[in-house]
């Protein structure tokens, strides 16, 4: 993949995570932060009300990954510490 394509893809992922975070913040009091993105793996850290929440794994794998896969079907989402 060309460097320009990688940079565009990374920018698109950053914007998508920011949109997801805004939704989580508004409706759940939590947040999502992009930690890294490469080799079709995105690492996301949940914060705010999501910290320590027993449903945070469901939020990450269900809602965050589900949303990302609508735009990037090949990407896997992992929790970042």
PDB file with SEQRES, HELIX, SHEET and CRYST1 records, atoms N, CA, C and O in Angstrom:
SEQRES   1 A   81  UNK UNK UNK UNK UNK UNK UNK UNK UNK UNK UNK UNK UNK          
SEQRES   2 A   81  UNK UNK UNK UNK UNK UNK UNK UNK UNK UNK UNK UNK UNK          
SEQRES   3 A   81  UNK UNK UNK UNK UNK UNK UNK UNK UNK UNK UNK UNK UNK          
SEQRES   4 A   81  UNK UNK UNK UNK UNK UNK UNK UNK UNK UNK UNK UNK UNK          
SEQRES   5 A   81  UNK UNK UNK UNK UNK UNK UNK UNK UNK UNK UNK UNK UNK          
SEQRES   6 A   81  UNK UNK UNK UNK UNK UNK UNK UNK UNK UNK UNK UNK UNK          
SEQRES   7 A   81  UNK UNK UNK                                                  
HELIX    1 AA1 UNK A    3  UNK A   28  1                                  26    
HELIX    2 AA2 UNK A   56  UNK A   58  1                                   3    
HELIX    3 AA3 UNK A   59  UNK A   64  3                                   6    
HELIX    4 AA4 UNK A   65  UNK A   71  1                                   7    
SHEET    1 AA1 3 UNK A  30  UNK A  38  0                                        
SHEET    2 AA1 3 UNK A  41  UNK A  48 -1                                        
SHEET    3 AA1 3 UNK A  76  UNK A  79  1                                        
CRYST1    1.000    1.000    1.000  90.00  90.00  90.00 P 1           1          
ATOM      1  N   UNK A   1       0.854  -1.179   0.000  1.00  0.00           N  
ATOM      2  CA  UNK A   1       0.000   0.000   0.000  1.00  0.00           C  
ATOM      3  C   UNK A   1       0.900   1.242   0.000  1.00  0.00           C  
ATOM      4  O   UNK A   1       1.875   1.321   0.746  1.00  0.00           O  
ATOM      5  N   UNK A   2       0.560   2.168  -0.821  1.00  0.00           N  
ATOM      6  CA  UNK A   2       1.345   3.393  -0.919  1.00  0.00           C  
ATOM      7  C   UNK A   2       1.245   4.207   0.369  1.00  0.00           C  
ATOM      8  O   UNK A   2       0.267   4.118   1.111  1.00  0.00           O  
ATOM      9  N   UNK A   3       2.283   5.000   0.610  1.00  0.00           N  
ATOM     10  CA  UNK A   3       2.340   5.808   1.835  1.00  0.00           C  
ATOM     11  C   UNK A   3       1.159   6.776   1.925  1.00  0.00           C  
ATOM     12  O   UNK A   3       0.604   6.977   3.006  1.00  0.00           O  
ATOM     13  N   UNK A   4       0.777   7.370   0.808  1.00  0.00           N  
ATOM     14  CA  UNK A   4      -0.359   8.313   0.802  1.00  0.00           C  
ATOM     15  C   UNK A   4      -1.641   7.597   1.195  1.00  0.00           C  
ATOM     16  O   UNK A   4      -2.444   8.129   1.962  1.00  0.00           O  
ATOM     17  N   UNK A   5      -1.834   6.389   0.669  1.00  0.00           N  
ATOM     18  CA  UNK A   5      -3.029   5.609   1.008  1.00  0.00           C  
ATOM     19  C   UNK A   5      -3.040   5.245   2.488  1.00  0.00           C  
ATOM     20  O   UNK A   5      -4.087   5.288   3.134  1.00  0.00           O  
ATOM     21  N   UNK A   6      -1.869   4.886   3.028  1.00  0.00           N  
ATOM     22  CA  UNK A   6      -1.773   4.559   4.455  1.00  0.00           C  
ATOM     23  C   UNK A   6      -2.136   5.764   5.311  1.00  0.00           C  
ATOM     24  O   UNK A   6      -2.872   5.643   6.290  1.00  0.00           O  
ATOM     25  N   UNK A   7      -1.613   6.930   4.932  1.00  0.00           N  
ATOM     26  CA  UNK A   7      -1.903   8.144   5.696  1.00  0.00           C  
ATOM     27  C   UNK A   7      -3.378   8.512   5.621  1.00  0.00           C  
ATOM     28  O   UNK A   7      -3.964   8.915   6.626  1.00  0.00           O  
ATOM     29  N   UNK A   8      -3.979   8.380   4.458  1.00  0.00           N  
ATOM     30  CA  UNK A   8      -5.403   8.677   4.303  1.00  0.00           C  
ATOM     31  C   UNK A   8      -6.239   7.713   5.136  1.00  0.00           C  
ATOM     32  O   UNK A   8      -7.188   8.117   5.808  1.00  0.00           O  
ATOM     33  N   UNK A   9      -5.880   6.452   5.084  1.00  0.00           N  
ATOM     34  CA  UNK A   9      -6.597   5.428   5.847  1.00  0.00           C  
ATOM     35  C   UNK A   9      -6.487   5.699   7.352  1.00  0.00           C  
ATOM     36  O   UNK A   9      -7.471   5.577   8.081  1.00  0.00           O  
ATOM     37  N   UNK A  10      -5.298   6.063   7.808  1.00  0.00           N  
ATOM     38  CA  UNK A  10      -5.092   6.373   9.228  1.00  0.00           C  
ATOM     39  C   UNK A  10      -5.916   7.594   9.629  1.00  0.00           C  
ATOM     40  O   UNK A  10      -6.493   7.622  10.716  1.00  0.00           O  
ATOM     41  N   UNK A  11      -5.975   8.599   8.764  1.00  0.00           N  
ATOM     42  CA  UNK A  11      -6.778   9.793   9.052  1.00  0.00           C  
ATOM     43  C   UNK A  11      -8.269   9.453   9.101  1.00  0.00           C  
ATOM     44  O   UNK A  11      -8.993   9.959   9.958  1.00  0.00           O  
ATOM     45  N   UNK A  12      -8.723   8.609   8.196  1.00  0.00           N  
ATOM     46  CA  UNK A  12     -10.123   8.192   8.195  1.00  0.00           C  
ATOM     47  C   UNK A  12     -10.456   7.428   9.477  1.00  0.00           C  
ATOM     48  O   UNK A  12     -11.526   7.615  10.056  1.00  0.00           O  
ATOM     49  N   UNK A  13      -9.537   6.568   9.918  1.00  0.00           N  
ATOM     50  CA  UNK A  13      -9.759   5.802  11.147  1.00  0.00           C  
ATOM     51  C   UNK A  13      -9.811   6.747  12.343  1.00  0.00           C  
ATOM     52  O   UNK A  13     -10.676   6.594  13.206  1.00  0.00           O  
ATOM     53  N   UNK A  14      -8.910   7.716  12.411  1.00  0.00           N  
ATOM     54  CA  UNK A  14      -8.897   8.683  13.507  1.00  0.00           C  
ATOM     55  C   UNK A  14     -10.221   9.439  13.569  1.00  0.00           C  
ATOM     56  O   UNK A  14     -10.788   9.612  14.648  1.00  0.00           O  
ATOM     57  N   UNK A  15     -10.711   9.885  12.425  1.00  0.00           N  
ATOM     58  CA  UNK A  15     -11.988  10.607  12.378  1.00  0.00           C  
ATOM     59  C   UNK A  15     -13.152   9.715  12.805  1.00  0.00           C  
ATOM     60  O   UNK A  15     -14.061  10.171  13.499  1.00  0.00           O  
ATOM     61  N   UNK A  16     -13.129   8.464  12.397  1.00  0.00           N  
ATOM     62  CA  UNK A  16     -14.191   7.530  12.774  1.00  0.00           C  
ATOM     63  C   UNK A  16     -14.187   7.287  14.279  1.00  0.00           C  
ATOM     64  O   UNK A  16     -15.246   7.287  14.906  1.00  0.00           O  
ATOM     65  N   UNK A  17     -13.013   7.081  14.864  1.00  0.00           N  
ATOM     66  CA  UNK A  17     -12.914   6.861  16.312  1.00  0.00           C  
ATOM     67  C   UNK A  17     -13.384   8.105  17.063  1.00  0.00           C  
ATOM     68  O   UNK A  17     -14.050   7.989  18.092  1.00  0.00           O  
ATOM     69  N   UNK A  18     -13.048   9.283  16.564  1.00  0.00           N  
ATOM     70  CA  UNK A  18     -13.516  10.519  17.207  1.00  0.00           C  
ATOM     71  C   UNK A  18     -15.041  10.605  17.180  1.00  0.00           C  
ATOM     72  O   UNK A  18     -15.653  11.036  18.158  1.00  0.00           O  
ATOM     73  N   UNK A  19     -15.654  10.204  16.082  1.00  0.00           N  
ATOM     74  CA  UNK A  19     -17.121  10.207  15.996  1.00  0.00           C  
ATOM     75  C   UNK A  19     -17.725   9.194  16.961  1.00  0.00           C  
ATOM     76  O   UNK A  19     -18.720   9.479  17.627  1.00  0.00           O  
ATOM     77  N   UNK A  20     -17.124   8.023  17.031  1.00  0.00           N  
ATOM     78  CA  UNK A  20     -17.591   6.998  17.960  1.00  0.00           C  
ATOM     79  C   UNK A  20     -17.462   7.509  19.391  1.00  0.00           C  
ATOM     80  O   UNK A  20     -18.373   7.332  20.200  1.00  0.00           O  
ATOM     81  N   UNK A  21     -16.344   8.135  19.701  1.00  0.00           N  
ATOM     82  CA  UNK A  21     -16.119   8.657  21.047  1.00  0.00           C  
ATOM     83  C   UNK A  21     -17.143   9.725  21.408  1.00  0.00           C  
ATOM     84  O   UNK A  21     -17.644   9.755  22.532  1.00  0.00           O  
ATOM     85  N   UNK A  22     -17.452  10.600  20.456  1.00  0.00           N  
ATOM     86  CA  UNK A  22     -18.447  11.655  20.715  1.00  0.00           C  
ATOM     87  C   UNK A  22     -19.801  11.037  21.059  1.00  0.00           C  
ATOM     88  O   UNK A  22     -20.494  11.519  21.954  1.00  0.00           O  
ATOM     89  N   UNK A  23     -20.175   9.985  20.360  1.00  0.00           N  
ATOM     90  CA  UNK A  23     -21.446   9.299  20.633  1.00  0.00           C  
ATOM     91  C   UNK A  23     -21.416   8.659  22.025  1.00  0.00           C  
ATOM     92  O   UNK A  23     -22.346   8.818  22.815  1.00  0.00           O  
ATOM     93  N   UNK A  24     -20.324   7.928  22.309  1.00  0.00           N  
ATOM     94  CA  UNK A  24     -20.211   7.258  23.605  1.00  0.00           C  
ATOM     95  C   UNK A  24     -20.246   8.288  24.739  1.00  0.00           C  
ATOM     96  O   UNK A  24     -20.872   8.060  25.773  1.00  0.00           O  
ATOM     97  N   UNK A  25     -19.569   9.416  24.535  1.00  0.00           N  
ATOM     98  CA  UNK A  25     -19.539  10.455  25.559  1.00  0.00           C  
ATOM     99  C   UNK A  25     -20.926  11.044  25.796  1.00  0.00           C  
ATOM    100  O   UNK A  25     -21.345  11.233  26.938  1.00  0.00           O  
ATOM    101  N   UNK A  26     -21.624  11.327  24.719  1.00  0.00           N  
ATOM    102  CA  UNK A  26     -22.940  11.950  24.844  1.00  0.00           C  
ATOM    103  C   UNK A  26     -23.965  11.025  25.482  1.00  0.00           C  
ATOM    104  O   UNK A  26     -24.754  11.463  26.319  1.00  0.00           O  
ATOM    105  N   UNK A  27     -23.966   9.766  25.102  1.00  0.00           N  
ATOM    106  CA  UNK A  27     -25.024   8.861  25.546  1.00  0.00           C  
ATOM    107  C   UNK A  27     -24.650   7.964  26.722  1.00  0.00           C  
ATOM    108  O   UNK A  27     -25.531   7.433  27.399  1.00  0.00           O  
ATOM    109  N   UNK A  28     -23.346   7.790  26.972  1.00  0.00           N  
ATOM    110  CA  UNK A  28     -22.945   6.855  28.017  1.00  0.00           C  
ATOM    111  C   UNK A  28     -21.951   7.441  29.011  1.00  0.00           C  
ATOM    112  O   UNK A  28     -21.656   6.817  30.030  1.00  0.00           O  
ATOM    113  N   UNK A  29     -21.432   8.626  28.728  1.00  0.00           N  
ATOM    114  CA  UNK A  29     -20.456   9.238  29.622  1.00  0.00           C  
ATOM    115  C   UNK A  29     -19.064   8.646  29.511  1.00  0.00           C  
ATOM    116  O   UNK A  29     -18.202   8.914  30.348  1.00  0.00           O  
ATOM    117  N   UNK A  30     -18.841   7.845  28.484  1.00  0.00           N  
ATOM    118  CA  UNK A  30     -17.530   7.229  28.287  1.00  0.00           C  
ATOM    119  C   UNK A  30     -16.787   7.885  27.140  1.00  0.00           C  
ATOM    120  O   UNK A  30     -17.184   8.938  26.642  1.00  0.00           O  
ATOM    121  N   UNK A  31     -15.709   7.248  26.731  1.00  0.00           N  
ATOM    122  CA  UNK A  31     -14.934   7.764  25.609  1.00  0.00           C  
ATOM    123  C   UNK A  31     -14.191   6.621  24.937  1.00  0.00           C  
ATOM    124  O   UNK A  31     -14.022   5.545  25.510  1.00  0.00           O  
ATOM    125  N   UNK A  32     -13.750   6.876  23.708  1.00  0.00           N  
ATOM    126  CA  UNK A  32     -12.922   5.925  22.968  1.00  0.00           C  
ATOM    127  C   UNK A  32     -11.754   6.703  22.386  1.00  0.00           C  
ATOM    128  O   UNK A  32     -11.934   7.778  21.813  1.00  0.00           O  
ATOM    129  N   UNK A  33     -10.562   6.155  22.537  1.00  0.00           N  
ATOM    130  CA  UNK A  33      -9.358   6.818  22.054  1.00  0.00           C  
ATOM    131  C   UNK A  33      -8.565   5.862  21.175  1.00  0.00           C  
ATOM    132  O   UNK A  33      -8.299   4.725  21.566  1.00  0.00           O  
ATOM    133  N   UNK A  34      -8.190   6.322  19.990  1.00  0.00           N  
ATOM    134  CA  UNK A  34      -7.346   5.544  19.103  1.00  0.00           C  
ATOM    135  C   UNK A  34      -5.929   5.551  19.657  1.00  0.00           C  
ATOM    136  O   UNK A  34      -5.339   6.613  19.852  1.00  0.00           O  
ATOM    137  N   UNK A  35      -5.388   4.373  19.910  1.00  0.00           N  
ATOM    138  CA  UNK A  35      -4.029   4.253  20.421  1.00  0.00           C  
ATOM    139  C   UNK A  35      -3.066   3.924  19.285  1.00  0.00           C  
ATOM    140  O   UNK A  35      -1.994   4.521  19.188  1.00  0.00           O  
ATOM    141  N   UNK A  36      -3.440   2.981  18.428  1.00  0.00           N  
ATOM    142  CA  UNK A  36      -2.601   2.651  17.279  1.00  0.00           C  
ATOM    143  C   UNK A  36      -3.447   2.005  16.194  1.00  0.00           C  
ATOM    144  O   UNK A  36      -4.523   1.464  16.447  1.00  0.00           O  
ATOM    145  N   UNK A  37      -2.919   2.081  14.968  1.00  0.00           N  
ATOM    146  CA  UNK A  37      -3.597   1.493  13.828  1.00  0.00           C  
ATOM    147  C   UNK A  37      -2.552   1.073  12.820  1.00  0.00           C  
ATOM    148  O   UNK A  37      -1.789   1.899  12.319  1.00  0.00           O  
ATOM    149  N   UNK A  38      -2.520  -0.210  12.528  1.00  0.00           N  
ATOM    150  CA  UNK A  38      -1.586  -0.740  11.544  1.00  0.00           C  
ATOM    151  C   UNK A  38      -1.831  -2.214  11.334  1.00  0.00           C  
ATOM    152  O   UNK A  38      -2.334  -2.905  12.220  1.00  0.00           O  
ATOM    153  N   UNK A  39      -1.473  -2.692  10.162  1.00  0.00           N  
ATOM    154  CA  UNK A  39      -1.638  -4.113   9.821  1.00  0.00           C  
ATOM    155  C   UNK A  39      -3.059  -4.605  10.085  1.00  0.00           C  
ATOM    156  O   UNK A  39      -3.252  -5.711  10.590  1.00  0.00           O  
ATOM    157  N   UNK A  40      -4.047  -3.786   9.744  1.00  0.00           N  
ATOM    158  CA  UNK A  40      -5.467  -4.129   9.893  1.00  0.00           C  
ATOM    159  C   UNK A  40      -5.876  -4.427  11.333  1.00  0.00           C  
ATOM    160  O   UNK A  40      -6.830  -5.168  11.569  1.00  0.00           O  
ATOM    161  N   UNK A  41      -5.151  -3.849  12.299  1.00  0.00           N  
ATOM    162  CA  UNK A  41      -5.508  -3.953  13.715  1.00  0.00           C  
ATOM    163  C   UNK A  41      -5.540  -2.545  14.287  1.00  0.00           C  
ATOM    164  O   UNK A  41      -4.579  -1.785  14.160  1.00  0.00           O  
ATOM    165  N   UNK A  42      -6.660  -2.209  14.921  1.00  0.00           N  
ATOM    166  CA  UNK A  42      -6.772  -0.918  15.583  1.00  0.00           C  
ATOM    167  C   UNK A  42      -6.876  -1.176  17.084  1.00  0.00           C  
ATOM    168  O   UNK A  42      -7.658  -2.016  17.530  1.00  0.00           O  
ATOM    169  N   UNK A  43      -6.080  -0.446  17.850  1.00  0.00           N  
ATOM    170  CA  UNK A  43      -6.125  -0.565  19.310  1.00  0.00           C  
ATOM    171  C   UNK A  43      -6.826   0.671  19.849  1.00  0.00           C  
ATOM    172  O   UNK A  43      -6.441   1.805  19.565  1.00  0.00           O  
ATOM    173  N   UNK A  44      -7.863   0.419  20.633  1.00  0.00           N  
ATOM    174  CA  UNK A  44      -8.719   1.477  21.165  1.00  0.00           C  
ATOM    175  C   UNK A  44      -8.750   1.366  22.682  1.00  0.00           C  
ATOM    176  O   UNK A  44      -8.854   0.273  23.238  1.00  0.00           O  
ATOM    177  N   UNK A  45      -8.658   2.504  23.332  1.00  0.00           N  
ATOM    178  CA  UNK A  45      -8.762   2.551  24.794  1.00  0.00           C  
ATOM    179  C   UNK A  45     -10.080   3.223  25.154  1.00  0.00           C  
ATOM    180  O   UNK A  45     -10.354   4.347  24.733  1.00  0.00           O  
ATOM    181  N   UNK A  46     -10.888   2.523  25.933  1.00  0.00           N  
ATOM    182  CA  UNK A  46     -12.134   3.098  26.422  1.00  0.00           C  
ATOM    183  C   UNK A  46     -11.848   3.816  27.730  1.00  0.00           C  
ATOM    184  O   UNK A  46     -11.053   3.342  28.542  1.00  0.00           O  
ATOM    185  N   UNK A  47     -12.497   4.962  27.938  1.00  0.00           N  
ATOM    186  CA  UNK A  47     -12.277   5.736  29.149  1.00  0.00           C  
ATOM    187  C   UNK A  47     -13.577   6.279  29.703  1.00  0.00           C  
ATOM    188  O   UNK A  47     -14.660   5.857  29.296  1.00  0.00           O  
ATOM    189  N   UNK A  48     -13.470   7.203  30.621  1.00  0.00           N  
ATOM    190  CA  UNK A  48     -14.659   7.796  31.238  1.00  0.00           C  
ATOM    191  C   UNK A  48     -15.474   6.743  31.955  1.00  0.00           C  
ATOM    192  O   UNK A  48     -14.926   5.911  32.678  1.00  0.00           O  
ATOM    193  N   UNK A  49     -16.776   6.775  31.760  1.00  0.00           N  
ATOM    194  CA  UNK A  49     -17.674   5.826  32.427  1.00  0.00           C  
ATOM    195  C   UNK A  49     -17.434   4.389  31.980  1.00  0.00           C  
ATOM    196  O   UNK A  49     -17.886   3.456  32.644  1.00  0.00           O  
ATOM    197  N   UNK A  50     -16.726   4.193  30.861  1.00  0.00           N  
ATOM    198  CA  UNK A  50     -16.431   2.835  30.385  1.00  0.00           C  
ATOM    199  C   UNK A  50     -15.344   2.161  31.222  1.00  0.00           C  
ATOM    200  O   UNK A  50     -15.246   0.934  31.234  1.00  0.00           O  
ATOM    201  N   UNK A  51     -14.530   2.950  31.920  1.00  0.00           N  
ATOM    202  CA  UNK A  51     -13.454   2.396  32.731  1.00  0.00           C  
ATOM    203  C   UNK A  51     -14.043   1.556  33.855  1.00  0.00           C  
ATOM    204  O   UNK A  51     -14.787   2.052  34.701  1.00  0.00           O  
ATOM    205  N   UNK A  52     -13.698   0.290  33.844  1.00  0.00           N  
ATOM    206  CA  UNK A  52     -14.181  -0.621  34.873  1.00  0.00           C  
ATOM    207  C   UNK A  52     -15.611  -1.101  34.691  1.00  0.00           C  
ATOM    208  O   UNK A  52     -16.099  -1.888  35.502  1.00  0.00           O  
ATOM    209  N   UNK A  53     -16.285  -0.654  33.663  1.00  0.00           N  
ATOM    210  CA  UNK A  53     -17.665  -1.083  33.421  1.00  0.00           C  
ATOM    211  C   UNK A  53     -17.669  -2.535  32.944  1.00  0.00           C  
ATOM    212  O   UNK A  53     -16.883  -2.897  32.069  1.00  0.00           O  
ATOM    213  N   UNK A  54     -18.542  -3.370  33.509  1.00  0.00           N  
ATOM    214  CA  UNK A  54     -18.581  -4.768  33.094  1.00  0.00           C  
ATOM    215  C   UNK A  54     -19.028  -4.952  31.635  1.00  0.00           C  
ATOM    216  O   UNK A  54     -18.829  -6.024  31.062  1.00  0.00           O  
ATOM    217  N   UNK A  55     -19.618  -3.935  31.042  1.00  0.00           N  
ATOM    218  CA  UNK A  55     -20.057  -4.032  29.649  1.00  0.00           C  
ATOM    219  C   UNK A  55     -19.057  -3.442  28.662  1.00  0.00           C  
ATOM    220  O   UNK A  55     -19.346  -3.372  27.468  1.00  0.00           O  
ATOM    221  N   UNK A  56     -17.887  -3.017  29.136  1.00  0.00           N  
ATOM    222  CA  UNK A  56     -16.927  -2.370  28.248  1.00  0.00           C  
ATOM    223  C   UNK A  56     -16.434  -3.301  27.141  1.00  0.00           C  
ATOM    224  O   UNK A  56     -16.184  -2.844  26.026  1.00  0.00           O  
ATOM    225  N   UNK A  57     -16.288  -4.596  27.424  1.00  0.00           N  
ATOM    226  CA  UNK A  57     -15.881  -5.544  26.381  1.00  0.00           C  
ATOM    227  C   UNK A  57     -16.957  -5.630  25.304  1.00  0.00           C  
ATOM    228  O   UNK A  57     -16.644  -5.690  24.115  1.00  0.00           O  
ATOM    229  N   UNK A  58     -18.206  -5.637  25.710  1.00  0.00           N  
ATOM    230  CA  UNK A  58     -19.307  -5.653  24.743  1.00  0.00           C  
ATOM    231  C   UNK A  58     -19.349  -4.369  23.934  1.00  0.00           C  
ATOM    232  O   UNK A  58     -19.626  -4.393  22.735  1.00  0.00           O  
ATOM    233  N   UNK A  59     -19.076  -3.257  24.584  1.00  0.00           N  
ATOM    234  CA  UNK A  59     -19.031  -1.973  23.889  1.00  0.00           C  
ATOM    235  C   UNK A  59     -17.923  -1.988  22.851  1.00  0.00           C  
ATOM    236  O   UNK A  59     -18.129  -1.559  21.716  1.00  0.00           O  
ATOM    237  N   UNK A  60     -16.749  -2.479  23.231  1.00  0.00           N  
ATOM    238  CA  UNK A  60     -15.607  -2.492  22.329  1.00  0.00           C  
ATOM    239  C   UNK A  60     -15.818  -3.457  21.173  1.00  0.00           C  
ATOM    240  O   UNK A  60     -15.660  -3.075  20.013  1.00  0.00           O  
ATOM    241  N   UNK A  61     -16.166  -4.683  21.467  1.00  0.00           N  
ATOM    242  CA  UNK A  61     -16.276  -5.710  20.423  1.00  0.00           C  
ATOM    243  C   UNK A  61     -17.591  -5.620  19.655  1.00  0.00           C  
ATOM    244  O   UNK A  61     -17.635  -5.933  18.466  1.00  0.00           O  
ATOM    245  N   UNK A  62     -18.638  -5.206  20.308  1.00  0.00           N  
ATOM    246  CA  UNK A  62     -19.927  -5.122  19.634  1.00  0.00           C  
ATOM    247  C   UNK A  62     -20.106  -3.806  18.919  1.00  0.00           C  
ATOM    248  O   UNK A  62     -20.204  -3.762  17.692  1.00  0.00           O  
ATOM    249  N   UNK A  63     -20.149  -2.741  19.680  1.00  0.00           N  
ATOM    250  CA  UNK A  63     -20.495  -1.449  19.091  1.00  0.00           C  
ATOM    251  C   UNK A  63     -19.331  -0.801  18.355  1.00  0.00           C  
ATOM    252  O   UNK A  63     -19.494  -0.390  17.206  1.00  0.00           O  
ATOM    253  N   UNK A  64     -18.164  -0.698  18.979  1.00  0.00           N  
ATOM    254  CA  UNK A  64     -17.024  -0.031  18.341  1.00  0.00           C  
ATOM    255  C   UNK A  64     -16.563  -0.827  17.122  1.00  0.00           C  
ATOM    256  O   UNK A  64     -16.437  -0.269  16.033  1.00  0.00           O  
ATOM    257  N   UNK A  65     -16.312  -2.123  17.295  1.00  0.00           N  
ATOM    258  CA  UNK A  65     -15.856  -2.924  16.161  1.00  0.00           C  
ATOM    259  C   UNK A  65     -16.929  -3.016  15.088  1.00  0.00           C  
ATOM    260  O   UNK A  65     -16.613  -2.967  13.899  1.00  0.00           O  
ATOM    261  N   UNK A  66     -18.188  -3.147  15.482  1.00  0.00           N  
ATOM    262  CA  UNK A  66     -19.273  -3.209  14.503  1.00  0.00           C  
ATOM    263  C   UNK A  66     -19.331  -1.957  13.642  1.00  0.00           C  
ATOM    264  O   UNK A  66     -19.538  -2.039  12.431  1.00  0.00           O  
ATOM    265  N   UNK A  67     -19.150  -0.811  14.260  1.00  0.00           N  
ATOM    266  CA  UNK A  67     -19.164   0.448  13.516  1.00  0.00           C  
ATOM    267  C   UNK A  67     -17.950   0.548  12.605  1.00  0.00           C  
ATOM    268  O   UNK A  67     -18.080   0.911  11.436  1.00  0.00           O  
ATOM    269  N   UNK A  68     -16.780   0.231  13.125  1.00  0.00           N  
ATOM    270  CA  UNK A  68     -15.565   0.293  12.316  1.00  0.00           C  
ATOM    271  C   UNK A  68     -15.662  -0.657  11.127  1.00  0.00           C  
ATOM    272  O   UNK A  68     -15.265  -0.301  10.018  1.00  0.00           O  
ATOM    273  N   UNK A  69     -16.186  -1.864  11.346  1.00  0.00           N  
ATOM    274  CA  UNK A  69     -16.266  -2.842  10.264  1.00  0.00           C  
ATOM    275  C   UNK A  69     -17.237  -2.456   9.157  1.00  0.00           C  
ATOM    276  O   UNK A  69     -17.173  -3.022   8.066  1.00  0.00           O  
ATOM    277  N   UNK A  70     -18.127  -1.515   9.407  1.00  0.00           N  
ATOM    278  CA  UNK A  70     -18.979  -1.009   8.332  1.00  0.00           C  
ATOM    279  C   UNK A  70     -18.147  -0.261   7.292  1.00  0.00           C  
ATOM    280  O   UNK A  70     -18.496  -0.245   6.112  1.00  0.00           O  
ATOM    281  N   UNK A  71     -17.057   0.353   7.723  1.00  0.00           N  
ATOM    282  CA  UNK A  71     -16.200   1.142   6.849  1.00  0.00           C  
ATOM    283  C   UNK A  71     -14.885   0.432   6.517  1.00  0.00           C  
ATOM    284  O   UNK A  71     -14.328   0.616   5.435  1.00  0.00           O  
ATOM    285  N   UNK A  72     -14.404  -0.370   7.449  1.00  0.00           N  
ATOM    286  CA  UNK A  72     -13.153  -1.113   7.298  1.00  0.00           C  
ATOM    287  C   UNK A  72     -13.421  -2.577   7.666  1.00  0.00           C  
ATOM    288  O   UNK A  72     -13.072  -2.999   8.768  1.00  0.00           O  
ATOM    289  N   UNK A  73     -14.036  -3.360   6.766  1.00  0.00           N  
ATOM    290  CA  UNK A  73     -14.436  -4.719   7.127  1.00  0.00           C  
ATOM    291  C   UNK A  73     -13.280  -5.653   7.488  1.00  0.00           C  
ATOM    292  O   UNK A  73     -13.489  -6.658   8.168  1.00  0.00           O  
ATOM    293  N   UNK A  74     -12.081  -5.336   7.046  1.00  0.00           N  
ATOM    294  CA  UNK A  74     -10.924  -6.195   7.284  1.00  0.00           C  
ATOM    295  C   UNK A  74     -10.222  -5.914   8.616  1.00  0.00           C  
ATOM    296  O   UNK A  74      -9.303  -6.641   8.993  1.00  0.00           O  
ATOM    297  N   UNK A  75     -10.641  -4.877   9.322  1.00  0.00           N  
ATOM    298  CA  UNK A  75      -9.952  -4.433  10.540  1.00  0.00           C  
ATOM    299  C   UNK A  75     -10.486  -5.147  11.777  1.00  0.00           C  
ATOM    300  O   UNK A  75     -11.691  -5.341  11.934  1.00  0.00           O  
ATOM    301  N   UNK A  76      -9.569  -5.526  12.639  1.00  0.00           N  
ATOM    302  CA  UNK A  76      -9.895  -6.117  13.944  1.00  0.00           C  
ATOM    303  C   UNK A  76      -9.639  -5.066  15.008  1.00  0.00           C  
ATOM    304  O   UNK A  76      -8.666  -4.315  14.932  1.00  0.00           O  
ATOM    305  N   UNK A  77     -10.519  -5.017  16.003  1.00  0.00           N  
ATOM    306  CA  UNK A  77     -10.381  -4.038  17.087  1.00  0.00           C  
ATOM    307  C   UNK A  77      -9.907  -4.786  18.337  1.00  0.00           C  
ATOM    308  O   UNK A  77     -10.439  -5.837  18.696  1.00  0.00           O  
ATOM    309  N   UNK A  78      -8.893  -4.213  18.985  1.00  0.00           N  
ATOM    310  CA  UNK A  78      -8.363  -4.761  20.232  1.00  0.00           C  
ATOM    311  C   UNK A  78      -8.367  -3.693  21.301  1.00  0.00           C  
ATOM    312  O   UNK A  78      -8.249  -2.503  21.010  1.00  0.00           O  
ATOM    313  N   UNK A  79      -8.502  -4.127  22.535  1.00  0.00           N  
ATOM    314  CA  UNK A  79      -8.433  -3.201  23.669  1.00  0.00           C  
ATOM    315  C   UNK A  79      -6.978  -2.801  23.909  1.00  0.00           C  
ATOM    316  O   UNK A  79      -6.080  -3.641  23.857  1.00  0.00           O  
ATOM    317  N   UNK A  80      -6.758  -1.548  24.164  1.00  0.00           N  
ATOM    318  CA  UNK A  80      -5.431  -1.041  24.508  1.00  0.00           C  
ATOM    319  C   UNK A  80      -5.426  -0.690  25.983  1.00  0.00           C  
ATOM    320  O   UNK A  80      -6.419  -0.191  26.512  1.00  0.00           O  
ATOM    321  N   UNK A  81      -4.339  -0.943  26.629  1.00  0.00           N  
ATOM    322  CA  UNK A  81      -4.214  -0.633  28.057  1.00  0.00           C  
ATOM    323  C   UNK A  81      -3.539   0.686  28.247  1.00  0.00           C  
ATOM    324  O   UNK A  81      -3.343   1.122  29.382  1.00  0.00           O  
TER     325      UNK A  81                                                      
END                                                                             
